[in-house]
Amino acid sequence: SGTEITNSEIIWSTTGPTWNGTYRQLMNGDDRCIFAVMTNGANNILEFFHTGDWVWFADVLTFQSAVDIDDAWTDISAISMPAFATEAICTFVYGAAGQDWRWRTNGQTGTVGHDIGYLSDPYNFNLPTRVISDSNQIIEVIALTSSAATITGKVDAWAFPIGI
């Protein structure tokens, strides 16, 4: 008690923690999760910056390549963040002008959602947006008119849930 954590006390695990109602925190068995990192295909840790509750990637990560979304709520690819995280700051890149875009948490029943933005001109405009995903890191996106407009999803940062 009252001492600093040393490297010998840190356990590296690829198993995501789950919520423990007894201890009211994210746990992996009897081990408390205190941080998480993402790796690339070569198991190198991606460069990041930690600002308290938020982890910012050094370089934005694309989680959804340009996809044509029409006037119906549509799931897009899972946001690149740890399996226990559900809040992220994403950048959405619009591929055409004249489109009003919205997002909502996957599976919600609300029909309005939240504004991503409206692009009148120029093309390929992007705007950071704070989103909340479902437990699989998925959100839904809608374009308020049916057209050939595309949207690309990128993640800038993710937030630690309460309990870490």
N, C-alpha and C positions, 0 to 999 in steps of 0.2 A: 504494500500500500504506500502510495506517495512516491514511487520510483518511476522512471521513464521506461517505456517499452523498448526492448532491444530486438535486434533482428532475429535472435534465436527464439523469440516468443511469437513471431509472425508466421502464420501458416498460409502458404499459397494454395489456393483451391480453385478448380474450374467449376465446382458445383455452386450454383447460385444459392444464396441464403433465403430462408423463408421467414415469415413473420411468426414470432413466438409470443403468444398471448400472455403466458405466465410472466416472462421477463419483459414484455412490451418493447421488443426490439427485434431486429433482423439477426437470425442465428443460423449457423450451419452445424447442426448437432448441438454440442455444448459450447461451440466457439462463436463469439460475437463478431459480426462483420463491422469493421471500422473503416474500410475503404474499398474501392474497386478500380481496376484499370482495364483498358481494352488493348488487345493485341492484334497484330496483323497476321497474315498467313504464315509468316516465318516466326511467329511467337515473340516478336519484338513489341515492347510496350509502346503504344502510340503516345507521342508527346502531348502533354496536357498542362493546364494551369488550374489550380484549385483556389477558389475564393471564399471558402467557408462552406456554404450549402451547395455551391455550383461547381461543376467540373467543365472547363472549357477546353475543347480540342485546339491544338496549335493550328491545325488546318481543318476547315469544314469538311464533313463527310457526307457524300451523297448516298441517301438511302432509297430514293425513288428516282429513277431516270425519267426523262420526259414522257408523260403519259397523257393521252387524250381523255379528259374528264368532261362529261356532259352534265345535264341538269338532273342528276340523280345522285344521292349519296353513294360514294364509292370508296371501299377500303383501298389504302395505298400500302406499300411495303412497310414492314416494321422499322421503326426508328432505331438507329444504331446507338443503343445505350444498354446498360446492364439490365438483366431480366427483372430485377426488383424495382427499377426506376419507372416512373410513369409521367414525369414532367420534364419537358425539354424546351429549349429555344431553337426553333427551326427557321430556316430561310427558304422561302418558296420563290422559285423563278418562273415567271409567266412567259409563255411562248407566243402570245398574241395579244393585241390590244382589244379593248371593248369588252372585257370580261370581269365580272364580279365574283370573287372566290371566297368560300367559307370553309371552316373545318368544324368537326365535333369529335368527341370521344367515341371510339368505336362501340356500337351497340346501344348508344343512347337513343331515346325516343323523341327528343326535341326536334322540331323541324326547321328551326332557324339557324342554329349553330352560332359560330363566332366569326367575325370578319377576319379574313387574311388581308384583303385589300381589293381595290379596283384599279385596273390599268387602262388608261385611255391612250397614252403614248409616252414614251417610246417602248419598243419591244424589249423583252428580256430584263424587265425590271424585277428587283427582288426586295423583300421586306422581311426582317426578322419578326417572328411571331412566337409567343409563349403558348405551348399546347399541353394538354393532359391526355395521355393515351390510356388504353385499357391495359390489363395486366400482361398482354402480349406485345406491348409497345406499338399498337396500331391505332391510327386515327382514320376518320373518313373525311373526304373532300368533295365539294360540289362546286360546279360552275353554274351560275344562275340562268345561263342561256345555253342552249345546245349549239355547239359549234365545233370546229376543229382545233380549238385552243388547247394547249398543253400546259402542264405544270410539272416542275421538278422539285423534289423535296430534299433538303440538306439539313444536317443537324450541326449546330454550333456548340451547344452545351447541354448538359443534363443535370438535374437536381437530385441530391440525396433525399430520400424520404425521411420523414420524422422517425427517429428511433436509431439512426446511425450517428 
